[in-house]
Structure formats: structure tokens, C-alpha cells
């Protein structure tokens, strides 16, 4: 990805010395195509199916003696069909400041969790929002424990050593919703050597309620060159959410990469969800280092349709479609 770097030392002429030697990188991603989602009626132009349309700014300052300051702001997802921000708006994907040195790095603010930064590699299609097999049974590699982001997070990353990296995050109880009544604690680690990647996440209990428990996920991937295979097993943080697994394979065919993934919820506190199974097929073709074409297909069995349904006037309805599909373009800047 090529980012646009703005050296803001010149802004000292406007703000006395405050910006000297700082750099800001403007970056983003745009995704649009045509297709159909599991949870929406109709077909047509579709956005944020494979990638996530957004923009952000990150940067920092060299403080000397091996210390650096860092920050990151990242917008809510953008609907390219309307130009509107989705969700609560603002910089709700990233908003943090931190420090780093040879002893590691610390981030303070709203940011992605250790699970997100460590375990996402075990979804071979990057947890495509519209078709991800893991996501649509609640086992998303990059965010199955309370979502992929947390507010008011203090996150520490150890220095990388010989292919090993680790992160731990903490959110004070008083910074969490009153209903949680418990601090958020999560740790994740990953080891890479040659084509092998191993990873694990541990999630502390998020509530003192009896349904809550310690969650964890274990991932393994091996890239043989001619094919990459991946496996993930997750126990969710509540008994009702359950546990399950996912398997995937990706095959490079010249510039084209094709792959398949399957995921299954093996247990759940709701019997109607146990056995929910999803299938995902995908293909990616790069036009350049920053632009690629994609084609994705997903399918839900009947229990997975219930899992992805909505509650209307106290009654659960199934997801409108068993199948989701899209073909489109993703451009990074």
C-alpha cells in the first residue's frame, strides 16, 4: 500500500514549533461492486463486502534516545453508495495516542484489540464482511471476543523477537458499560517461522454473570508455496455463544488467488444455532500493488440463517438469503 505522507514541520510557521519534525500519513481503502448480502433483501451496487471503505491519519514524532510518539485516527466505515458514514460516525475505528521504544509500545484510546492485530491472518480472505465463513457463525478470527475494537483501551505490545510477538490489553471496569461490571482483559500471541504461523488469544471473563467464562482461540496456518492452509478453533466468552472451528485453503494461480473456507458452530446455549455451518469461496486478482478485483460467494445452512437473523417485535426472523455474493474492486491509498 502506498500512503501519502505529509511533512508538517512547515506548520511551525502557523503554530509556533508545535509540529516540527512530525509526519502525518493519510491512508484509506475503498470497496464497491455489485452483489447480494445475507441480511439484506435485493441485489445491486454493494459496498464494503470484501474490504472496508474508510480513511485515516497516522503519524508520530522521534523523541530521541530510542523513543517515539505515535497516533492514529480512523473514520467509521463509509457507504460508497451514499457517501454517508455507517454506524455512530466520527473516528470510531481508531482514535489513540501512544509511545514506543526498544521495550515495546503502548497505545491509549479506542483501538483494535490484540485478537484483531494477531489472529486476523487465520482468515485467508481477510474476514470479508459480506461472505466470511467464520464471521457469520460468530467466530471471526479478528474479533469474536466483544468485537474487534474496545473503547478506553490500554494496550501493550512486546518487542518482536525471533518471529514471536505478543500483545495485552486492559480496559478499566469504570470505562466499560455499567452492565459489564468487570474490567476487560485480553492477551494474544503469534509465532512465525518459515511457512508456519501459530497464534492464540485468551479473553478474560467480561461479566460476573454465570453464562460468562474465559474465552480463547487457537490458530495455525502453513504456506506450502503452492497452497496455504489455515485452521482456527474458538471458545467464545459466553456459553450461549458457544464454540466452533474453521478451515481454509488458498491456492495461487499466477497472479490470481482462489480459495475456500468453511466454519461450524459445534455448541451453543441456543440449540437452534448448534450446527450452524457456513461456506465461503473467494478469488482475488491484483491490478497493481494498491488495486485488486475480487469475487466472493458465501452460503449458510438453515441453522446459520437463524444465527444471522434479526429480532422483530420479540420474534426472531431468519436472514433473508441463504447465499451472498459480490464482485467488485478494492483500491488502497
For each residue, the residues with C-beta under 8 A, 3 or more apart:
1: 27 289 290 332 333
2: 289 290 332 333
3: 25 26 27 333
4: 25 26 27 333
5: 23 24 25 26
6: 23 24 25 26
7: 10 23
8: 11 19 22 23 24
9: 12 19 20 21 22
10: 7 13 19
11: 8 14 15 18 19
12: 9 15 16 17 18 19 20
13: 10
14: 11
15: 11 12 18 19
16: 12
17: 12 20
18: 11 12 15
19: 8 9 10 11 12 15 22
20: 9 12 17
21: 9 61 62
22: 8 9 19 59 60 61
23: 5 6 7 8 59 60 61
24: 5 6 8 57 58 59
25: 3 4 5 6 57 58 59
26: 3 4 5 6 55 56 57 333
27: 1 3 4 55 56 57 58 332 333
28: 53 54 55 56 332 333
29: 51 52 53 54 330 331 332 333
30: 51 53 78 80 330 331 332 333
31: 47 48 49 50 51 52 53 80 328 329 330
32: 45 46 47 53 80 81 328 329
33: 45 46 47 49 50 294 326 327 328 329
34: 43 44 45 46 326 327 328
35: 43 46 49 130 296 324 325 326 327 328
36: 40 42 43 46 321 323 324 325 326
37: 40 46 49 130 321 324
38: 130 136 298 300 305 308 319 320 321 322 323 324
39: 308 310 319 320 321
40: 36 37 320 321
41: 320 321
42: 36
43: 34 35 36
44: 34
45: 32 33 34 81
46: 32 33 34 35 36 37 49 130 326 328
47: 31 32 33 53 78 79 80 81
48: 31 51 52 53 77 78 79 80 86 129 130
49: 31 33 35 37 46 128 129 130 131 296 326 328
50: 31 33 125 126 128 129 130 131 282 294 296 326 328 330
51: 29 30 31 48 126 128 330
52: 29 31 48 77 129
53: 28 29 30 31 32 47 48 77 78 79 80
54: 28 29 74 75 76 77 78 93
55: 26 27 28 74 75 78
56: 26 27 28 72 73 74 75 91 93 94
57: 24 25 26 27 72 73 74
58: 24 25 27 70 71 72 73 94
59: 22 23 24 25 70 71
60: 22 23 68 69 70 71
61: 21 22 23 68 69
62: 21 67 68
63: 67 68 69 99
64: 67
65:
66: 101 102
67: 62 63 64 99 100 101
68: 60 61 62 63 99 100 101
69: 60 61 63 97 98 99
70: 58 59 60 97 98 99 100 105 107
71: 58 59 60 96 97 98
72: 56 57 58 94 95 96 111
73: 56 57 58 91 94 95
74: 54 55 56 57 91 93 94 95
75: 54 55 56 78 85 90 91 92 93
76: 54 85 86 87 88 89 90 91 92 93
77: 48 52 53 54 85 86 87 93
78: 30 47 48 53 54 55 75 83 84 85 86
79: 47 48 53 82 83 84 85 86
80: 30 31 32 47 48 53 83
81: 32 45 47
82: 79
83: 78 79 80
84: 78 79
85: 75 76 77 78 79 89 90
86: 48 76 77 78 79
87: 76 77 92
88: 76 92
89: 76 85 92
90: 75 76 85
91: 56 73 74 75 76 94 95 110
92: 75 76 87 88 89 95 110 149
93: 54 56 74 75 76 77 110 149
94: 56 58 72 73 74 91 109 110 111 112 149
95: 72 73 74 91 92 109 110 111
96: 71 72 107 108 109 110 111 153
97: 69 70 71 107 108 109
98: 69 70 71 105 106 107 108
99: 63 67 68 69 70 105 106
100: 67 68 70 104 105 106
101: 66 67 68 104 105
102: 66 159
103: 159
104: 100 101 156 157 158 159
105: 70 98 99 100 101 156 157
106: 98 99 100 154 155 156 157
107: 70 96 97 98 111 153 154 155 157
108: 96 97 98 153 154 155
109: 94 95 96 97 152 153
110: 91 92 93 94 95 96 149 150 151 152 153
111: 72 94 95 96 107 149 150 153 155
112: 94 116 117 142 143 148 149
113: 116 117 143 145 146 147 148 149 150 153 155 169 186 188
114: 117 118 155 167 168 169 186 187 188 201
115: 118 119 142 143 144 145 148 186 188 201 203 217
116: 112 113 119 120 142 143 148 149
117: 112 113 114 120 167 188
118: 114 115 165 166 167 188 189 190 199 201
119: 115 116 122 141 142 188 190 199 201 217 219 232
120: 116 117 123 126 127 141 142
121: 141 190 197 199 219 221 230
122: 119 141 197 199 219 220 221 230 231 232 246 248
123: 120 126 127 132 134 140 141 142 230 232 246 248 261
124: 221 228 230 248 249 250 259 261 282
125: 50 128 131 132 248 250 259 261 280 282 296
126: 50 51 120 123
127: 120 123 132 134 135 140 141 142 143
128: 49 50 51 125 131 132 280 282 294 296
129: 48 49 50 52 132 135
130: 35 37 38 46 48 49 50 296 298 324 326
131: 49 50 125 128 280 282 296 297 298 324 325 326
132: 123 125 127 128 129 135 136 140 261 280 298
133: 136 137 246 248 261 262 263 278 279 280 298
134: 123 127 137 139 140 141 144 232 246 261 263 278
135: 127 129 132 138 139 140
136: 38 132 133 263 278 298 300 304 307 308
137: 133 134 244 263 264 265 276 277 278 304 307
138: 135 144 236 241 242 244 265 307
139: 134 135 144 217 232 234 236 244 245 246 263 265
140: 123 127 132 134 135 143 144 148
141: 119 120 121 122 123 127 134 144 217 219 232 246
142: 112 115 116 119 120 123 127 148
143: 112 113 115 116 127 140 146 147 148 149
144: 115 134 138 139 140 141 215 217 234 236
145: 113 115 186 201 203 206 215 217 236 237
146: 113 143 150 184 203 206 237
147: 113 143 150
148: 112 113 115 116 140 142 143
149: 92 93 94 110 111 112 113 116 143
150: 110 111 113 146 147 153 169 171 184
151: 110 171 175 176
152: 109 110 171 172 175 176
153: 96 107 108 109 110 111 113 150 169 170 171 184
154: 106 107 108 169 170 171
155: 106 107 108 111 113 114 167 168 169 170
156: 104 105 106 167 168 169
157: 104 105 106 107 165 166 167
158: 104 161 165 166 167
159: 102 103 104
160: 163 164 165
161: 158 164 165
162:
163: 160 191 192 193
164: 160 161 189 190 191
165: 118 157 158 160 161 189 190 191
166: 118 157 158 187 188 189 190
167: 114 117 118 155 156 157 158 187 188 189
168: 114 155 156 185 186 187 188
169: 113 114 150 153 154 155 156 184 185 186 187
170: 153 154 155 183 184 185
171: 150 151 152 153 154 175 176 183 184
172: 152 175 176 183
173: 176 180 181 182 183
174:
175: 151 152 171 172
176: 151 152 171 172 173 180 182 183 184
177: 180
178: 181
179: 207
180: 173 176 177 184 206 207
181: 173 178 207 208
182: 173 176 205 206 207 208
183: 170 171 172 173 176 204
184: 146 150 153 169 170 171 176 180 204 206
185: 168 169 170 203 204
186: 113 114 115 145 168 169 201 202 203 204
187: 114 166 167 168 169 201 202
188: 113 114 115 117 118 119 166 167 168 199 200 201 202
189: 118 164 165 166 167 199 200
190: 118 119 121 164 165 166 197 198 199 200
191: 163 164 165 196 197 198 199
192: 163 196 197 198
193: 163 196
194:
195: 222 223 224 225 228
196: 191 192 193 220 221 222
197: 121 122 190 191 192 219 220 221 222 223
198: 190 191 192 219 220
199: 118 119 121 122 188 189 190 191 217 218 219 220
200: 188 189 190 216 217 218 219
201: 114 115 118 119 145 186 187 188 215 216 217
202: 186 187 188 214 215 216
203: 115 145 146 185 186 206 214 215 216 237
204: 183 184 185 186 214
205: 182 208 212 213 214 237
206: 145 146 180 182 184 203 212 237
207: 179 180 181 182 211 212
208: 181 182 205 212
209: 212
210:
211: 207 238 239 240 269
212: 205 206 207 208 209 237 238 239
213: 205 235 237 238 239
214: 202 203 204 205 237
215: 144 145 201 202 203 234 235 236 237
216: 200 201 202 203 234 235
217: 115 119 139 141 144 145 199 200 201 232 233 234 235
218: 199 200 232 233 234
219: 119 121 122 141 197 198 199 200 230 231 232 233
220: 122 196 197 198 199 230 231
221: 121 122 124 196 197 228 229 230 231
222: 195 196 197 228 229
223: 195 197 228
224: 195 227 228 229
225: 195
226: 251 252
227: 224 249 250 251 252
228: 124 195 221 222 223 224 249 250 251
229: 221 222 224 247 248 249
230: 121 122 123 124 219 220 221 246 247 248 249 250 261
231: 122 219 220 221 245 246 247 248
232: 119 122 123 134 139 141 217 218 219 245 246
233: 217 218 219 243 244 245
234: 139 144 215 216 217 218 243 244 245
235: 213 215 216 217 243
236: 138 139 144 145 215 241 242 243
237: 145 146 203 205 206 212 213 214 215 241
238: 211 212 213 241 269
239: 211 212 213 242 269
240: 211 268 269 270
241: 138 236 237 238 268 269
242: 138 236 239 265 266 267 268 269 273 274
243: 233 234 235 236 265 266 267
244: 137 138 139 233 234 263 264 265 266 267
245: 139 231 232 233 234 263 264 266
246: 122 123 133 134 139 141 230 231 232 261 262 263 264
247: 229 230 231 261 262 263
248: 122 123 124 125 133 229 230 231 259 260 261 262
249: 124 227 228 229 230 259 260 261
250: 124 125 227 228 230 257 258 259
251: 226 227 228 257 258 259
252: 226 227 256 257
253: 256 257 258
254:
255: 285 286
256: 252 253 283 284 285
257: 250 251 252 253 283 284 285
258: 250 251 253 281 282 283
259: 124 125 248 249 250 251 281 282 283
260: 248 249 279 280 281 282
261: 123 124 125 132 133 134 230 246 247 248 249 279 280 282
262: 133 246 247 248 277 278 279 280
263: 133 134 136 137 139 244 245 246 247 277 278
264: 137 244 245 246 275 276 277 278
265: 137 138 139 242 243 244 268 273 274 275 276 277 303 304 307
266: 242 243 244 245 274 275
267: 242 243 244 274
268: 240 241 242 265 271 273 274 276
269: 211 238 239 240 241 242
270: 240 273 274
271: 268 274
272: 303 306
273: 242 265 268 270 276 303 306 307
274: 242 265 266 267 268 270 271 303
275: 264 265 266 301 303
276: 137 264 265 268 273 300 301 303 304 306 307
277: 137 262 263 264 265 300 301 303 304
278: 133 134 136 137 262 263 264 298 299 300 301 304
279: 133 260 261 262 298 299
280: 125 128 131 132 133 260 261 262 296 297 298 299
281: 258 259 260 296 297 298
282: 50 124 125 128 131 258 259 260 261 294 295 296 297
283: 256 257 258 259 294 295 296
284: 256 257 292 293 294
285: 255 256 257 292 293 294
286: 255 289 291 292
287: 291 292 293
288: 291
289: 1 2 286
290: 1 2 331 332 333
291: 286 287 288 329 330 331 332
292: 284 285 286 287 329 330
293: 284 285 287 327 328 329
294: 33 50 128 282 283 284 285 326 327 328 329 330
295: 282 283 325 326 327
296: 35 49 50 125 128 130 131 280 281 282 283 324 325 326 327
297: 131 280 281 282 323 324 325
298: 38 130 131 132 133 136 278 279 280 281 323 324 325
299: 278 279 280 322 323 324
300: 38 136 276 277 278 304 305 307 308 319 322 323
301: 275 276 277 278 304 305
302: 305 306 318
303: 265 272 273 274 275 276 277 306 307
304: 136 137 265 276 277 278 300 301 307 308 319
305: 38 300 301 302 308 309 318 319 322
306: 272 273 276 302 303 309 316 318 319
307: 136 137 138 265 273 276 300 303 304
308: 38 39 136 300 304 305 318 319
309: 305 306 316 317 318 319
310: 39 316 317
311: 314 315 316 317
312: 315 316 317
313:
314: 311
315: 311 312
316: 306 309 310 311 312
317: 309 310 311 312
318: 302 305 306 308 309
319: 38 39 300 304 305 306 308 309 322
320: 38 39 40 41
321: 36 37 38 39 40 41 324
322: 38 299 300 305 319
323: 36 38 297 298 299 300
324: 35 36 37 38 130 131 296 297 298 299 321
325: 35 36 131 295 296 297 298
326: 33 34 35 36 46 49 50 130 131 294 295 296
327: 33 34 35 293 294 295 296
328: 31 32 33 34 35 46 49 50 293 294
329: 31 32 33 291 292 293 294
330: 29 30 31 50 51 291 292 294
331: 29 30 290 291
332: 1 2 27 28 29 30 290 291
333: 1 2 3 4 26 27 28 29 30 290
